[in-house]
Amino acid sequence: MLQKGDNELLIPYGDEKDRDVTIKYFNDFVQPDYEVRWFVESFGNDTLGFTVLSGAEWANLEDEFGTDIVRYYFEPINLESNMFNLDMDEVSTLLELRENKR
């Protein structure tokens, strides 16, 4: 259960509690005041990193460094994001695509 002022949200878990679901719904709940983004440099490791900043702080970073650069390192999360539940083939493919963007 998440609560912010008068707003409440019961995270809609299925049969088991899932890290992706937790982060996605938490992020959706705290927006637009704050936003959780995935620190993509942690992709492929056994521990994923995330950063929480205010919406204004994300906007300032994107103004200063450009949206593409900020998103290269800090991937926005939405309800369709898949972070923890990727198999190794998907991870390898995404890492290769990311390296080609560099």
C-alpha positions in Angstrom: 0.0 0.0 0.0 1.4 3.4 -1.0 0.0 6.6 0.5 0.7 10.2 -0.4 -1.6 12.7 1.3 -5.1 11.5 0.6 -4.0 9.3 -2.3 -3.6 5.6 -1.7 -2.6 2.8 -4.1 -2.6 -0.9 -3.5 0.1 -2.3 -5.7 -1.6 -4.8 -8.0 0.7 -7.8 -7.5 -0.2 -11.1 -9.2 0.5 -14.4 -7.5 3.9 -13.2 -6.2 5.5 -9.9 -5.3 7.5 -8.7 -8.2 10.3 -6.1 -8.2 9.4 -4.7 -11.6 5.8 -4.2 -10.5 6.8 -2.5 -7.3 9.1 0.0 -9.0 6.8 0.7 -11.9 3.8 1.4 -9.7 5.8 3.4 -7.1 7.2 5.5 -9.9 3.8 6.1 -11.4 2.4 7.0 -7.9 5.0 9.6 -7.1 4.9 11.4 -10.5 4.9 14.3 -11.4 6.6 15.4 -8.2 9.3 12.8 -8.4 10.5 10.3 -10.9 12.4 7.0 -10.5 14.8 6.2 -13.4 16.8 3.1 -14.0 20.6 3.7 -13.9 21.3 1.8 -17.1 25.1 1.4 -16.4 23.9 -1.2 -13.8 22.2 -3.3 -16.6 23.6 -6.8 -16.9 24.9 -6.8 -13.3 23.4 -8.8 -10.4 22.1 -5.6 -8.8 20.2 -2.9 -10.7 20.6 0.8 -9.7 17.9 3.4 -9.6 17.8 7.2 -9.1 15.0 9.3 -7.7 14.9 13.0 -8.5 12.2 15.6 -8.6 10.7 16.3 -12.0 12.4 19.7 -12.0 15.8 18.0 -11.4 15.3 15.6 -14.3 14.3 18.6 -16.5 17.4 20.5 -15.4 19.7 17.6 -16.3 18.0 17.2 -19.7 18.4 20.9 -20.4 22.0 20.9 -19.4 23.2 17.7 -21.0 20.4 16.9 -23.5 17.6 14.4 -23.3 19.4 11.7 -25.3 22.5 11.8 -23.0 20.4 11.7 -19.8 18.2 8.9 -21.1 21.3 6.9 -22.2 22.3 6.7 -18.6 19.0 7.0 -16.8 16.1 5.2 -18.5 12.6 6.5 -17.8 10.4 3.8 -16.3 6.7 3.3 -17.2 4.2 0.6 -16.6 5.4 -1.3 -19.6 9.1 -1.3 -18.5 10.8 -4.7 -18.0 14.0 -4.5 -15.8 14.4 -7.5 -13.6 12.4 -10.1 -15.6 14.7 -10.2 -18.7 16.3 -13.5 -19.7 20.1 -13.6 -20.6 19.5 -13.5 -24.4 17.4 -10.3 -24.0 20.1 -8.8 -21.7 22.8 -9.6 -24.2 20.8 -8.1 -27.1 20.0 -4.9 -25.2 23.6 -4.5 -24.1 24.8 -4.8 -27.7 22.2 -2.2 -28.9 23.3 0.1 -26.1 27.0 -0.2 -27.0 26.1 0.6 -30.6 24.4 3.8 -29.5 27.5 5.0 -27.7 
